[in-house]
Amino acid sequence: MSTSYDQIIALIIALSSGEADDMHFRTIMEGGAQKAYPVALAPCPRPLGRTEIEGKTIVCGTVTVPEDHAQPEAGTLDLVFTVLRSNSSYPAPDPVVHLHGGPGAGVLGGLRKFAEIFDPWRDTRDIVIFDQRAAGLSARSTTCYDALTINVIDIAKETITSTETEEDTVRPSKLVADCVRELQEAGVGLENFNTYQNALDVRAVVKTLGYETYNLYGISYGTKLSLEVMRSAPEGLRSVIIDGVAPPAIHLYDTLAVPEHEAILAFLAECKADEACNRAYPDLGQKLNEAYDNALAGKVRIQGATMPPQIVSVLLSKRNGQYGQGSYTAYIPAAIYEMARGEEMPTVAMLVEKELSFPLPGATDARNAAKKLTDAEERLVNIVLAEAEALKASDSALDLTIQELKDALLRDRTFGPLAALFDEEMSKAIGPLTTNPERLRAAVIDYAAMQNATPSKDLLRNFVSQYFDGAAQQRLQALVTAMSDSEVQKAFDAIRAATARLEKDILGSSHLWIYACQEDRPYNSLERYREVTDGLEYGRIIRSGWDRMAQDFYTVCELFEPQPREGFHDPVVSDIPTLSIGSTWDVQTAASWAQLATETLSNSQSFIIPEAGHGAVVYQPCVVDMGVAFINDPSRKLDNSCAENARPTFYIAPWVEEASQAQDP
C-alpha cells in the first residue's frame, strides 16, 4: 500500500492525539441506536491496515443479540463487529455489509485482508464486517473449552477429527463427541444456531450501528444468509451481491461433488470454444478419462515416481483457492493429453515441479524480458528494478514500524505494558520445559484451561509457580504482582488468542457442523449423495476425496439432533436488486447455482466468471469493478465484458506441432 509523506505525518498526528471521531461513530460510541441490541467498544483485532486509526477510520466492538429473537429475555450472544469508515467526506448513508462463509468461518481474525478486499467500496460508503453467531471471534458461546483443553495436545499434533477403525469405517473422534456433550450439558441452545436467527442478527447489527438502509455482499454461506435476509428480514435492504452462491433450494450435502464436476465441464467447454485449443486437443473429455485410466494403472510416471490417480482431478480442482497467483489453466489440456498418450510428459513434469503454483510476474521475469532490449535499455531497466525493490523493502519496513507504533499506543493507553511483557517473558521461560515432555504436556493443557477462566492474578501465580523455576519464576511473579486489573485481563486475552490460533481449524469444523448437521442434514443423505455422484459423467475421477468427506459428515452428524425448518429449501422470492456471481474454477459452489438463485429474483442479473474460484471478488479485479458499479447504482444493467476479458489463452505444446507435421503427407 503506497502512502505519501503527508499521509504519514497526518497519521502520526492523529495517532498521537488519541481522540476518537465522536461525530461519525457517535451512535456506536453511545452504545448503539437500539437498546435491545447494545453496543460495546473493544480494541480491533490485529493487524490493522497501515492508515487505519481506531476511533477515527475504524471502530470495533460487540453487539449483543438474543440467542433466540423470539424470546429476547432467554439469553444473549455477543457478535464481534468492525466498521470501516468511508474515505469520502460525504459518504452514502447505506454501508456495504459483508456476510462471510462457513458457516462458522469468521473474518475478523483476518481483518486486514478483508479490509483490503472491500477497500474500493470505501470511496463512497462505510463497510461493516461482523463474525456471525458460532463463528470466528463471536464463537465463545459455542466453544467447548473443556473438550478442547483435554485434547489440546492432539490438536497441536494436527490429528484429524475422525479415525479409521479396522473395518475401514469412519467414527467421530472423542473430541467431537466430548464437544457436543459439553455444549448440551452447559445448556447452550444449539437449535438457535441457524440461518434464520443469523438473518435476524444481520438486521439487528445494522440498525443498532446506526444505519437505516444497507447493502449486502455475501460469499459462500454468506450467500445463503443473504438470501435468507431477503426472505425473512428485508427491511432497509437496498441491494445484494451474492458471490459463490449456495441457494437454499440446493441440497448441499447430496451434491458435494457437483461443483467440481461443473468445473471440469466448464474447462472442457472453454477449450472446445477456443479454436486453437480444440484443434490441438480434440476430444479432450475422452482424453480426460484415458488419462485417469492410465494414472489408475500406474502408467503416469514423472522422474521415476508414479503419480497417484488423484493427480487428474487435482489438476483442475487446485486452481480453486489460488488467488494472488498466476493461472495454470493454459497448460491443463496439454497435461491431460500427455497422460492419456502415455509417452513423454514435459508439461505434466513442469506442473508437478512447480507444485501447481505459479507466482505472479516479478523482478526476475522483468529482467528476462529486458534481455531482448539493447544493452543501454537493459541497464536502465535494471536500475529501475533496483530502485523498485529498495522502495518495496522500505515500504515493508514502514508498515511494520507503524504497526508497532499502533500496538505500543494501544498497550500503554488501554492495557499498560506489563501484560505484553509477561507474555514475552513466559515465551522465553518455556524453553527449558521442552526437555521434559510430560511436564510440557501438563503445562500446555493447564495453559489452555485458562482460556475460559475468570481472569485473576492467583491463576497466573499458580501457573507460574507450578511450571517455572528460579529467576524466570521470580521475574514472572513480579510482573503478575505489578499488573493492573486491565493488564491481567489483557494477559488472559493473550492466552485466549494463542489457544484460539491452535484450535482454529477444529473450531471452524465444529461450528460448521452445528449449523449443517442441524439444518442441512435432515434434507440430505449419504445414499442420495452416492446416487448423485454416480450419475456424474466424470464422477469416478473426482469422487475419492468427496466420498471420505461425505462419510465423515454424516457420521459426525449422528451426534446432533436434527432441526428441520419448514420452508428451508423454498427458493427465495424477492424484487430487491441482486447481482449473482459464479466462477468456473469453483469446486465448493457450482457456477450454475448463481443462475439458479436468480430464477425467483425478479430484479436480478447473473454472471459466470472464468479464471476465478470460490468468491470471484478475490480472483478477478473486474469483479470488484462490477460490484462497485452495481452498489453505486443497483438499477444499472451490467454487460458481460468482465467474463469475456477473463477467458484463458491455452498453451499449445511443441509436440502438437511435431505430431501434426508427422501426419502430413
Secondary structure, DSSP 8 states (H G I E B T S, - for coil): ----HHHHHHHHHHHHH----TTTTHHHHTT-S-TTS-EEE----S---TT--BTTTEEEEEEEEESSTT-TTS-EEEEEEEEE--SSSS--SS-EEEE-STTTT-SGGGHHHHHHHTGGGGGTS-EEEE--TTSGGG-GGG--HHHHHHTHHHHHTT--SEEE-TT--EEE-HHHHHHHHHHHHTT--GGG-SHHHHHHHHHHHHHHTT-SSEEEEEEEHHHHHHHHHHHH--TTEEEEEEEEE--TTS-TTTSTTHHHHHHHHHHHHHHHHSHHHHHHS-SHHHHHHHHHHHHHTT--EETTEE--TTHHHHHHHTTTT-TTSB--GGGHHHHHHHHHHTS--HHHHHHHHTTT-B----HHHHHHHHTTS-HHHHHHHHHHHHHHHHHHHHHHHHHHHHHHHHHHHHIIIII-SHHHHHHHHHHHHTGGGGG-HHHHHHHHHHHHHGGGS---HHHHHHHHHHH--HHHHHHHHHHHHH--HHHHHHHHHHHHHHHHHHHHHHHHHHHHHHHIIIIIGGG--HHHHHHHHHTSTTHHHHHHHHHHHHHHHHHHGGGS-----TTTTS---B-S-EEEEEETT-SSS-THHHHHHGGGBTTEEEEEETT--SSGGGT-HHHHHHHHHHHH-TT----SHHHHHT-------HHHHHHHHHH--
